[in-house]
Amino acid sequence: GTKGDSLPLKQKILIASLLLMVKKGKSKEVTLGKLAETYSKVLKKRQMEPEHESACVGMIEMLESRGMVTYSCKGAPRLAKVTLRMDEDEVSLALGDKCLLAAILEDTACIAK
């Protein structure tokens, strides 16, 4: 099946938040701290409980095991590098929810500065 069959909603939102940052940013690579912050804002906007950074690490590791991101941590977790390994079409397929992805990609105000 497709990569996204069994992705839980929060993982879908996390990968969409990463795509948002990659698309609007200058780099394909973001730090976990910034990703966690962006992700929490995206969740709050949807009236969902924000996640702690430690929960983000667990989800990033799950996504990495599916080959969707690369995660490299050489020191403090919040400085760990997260790289998206998919393009927007692949993310869209993985999410299986074009409306959710489109909405999150509009949430530029949620991007951590």
NORTA-V335751 format. One record per helix or strand of 3 or more residues. SS is the DSSP state (helix for helix, strand for strand). FROM is the first residue (numbers start at 0). LEN is the number of residues. If there is no record, write none. Layout:
ss = (SS,SS)
from = (FROM,FROM)
len = (LEN,LEN)
This chain:
ss = (helix,strand,helix,helix,strand,helix,strand,helix,helix,helix)
from = (8,28,31,52,68,76,80,87,97,107)
len = (16,3,14,13,4,3,4,8,9,3)
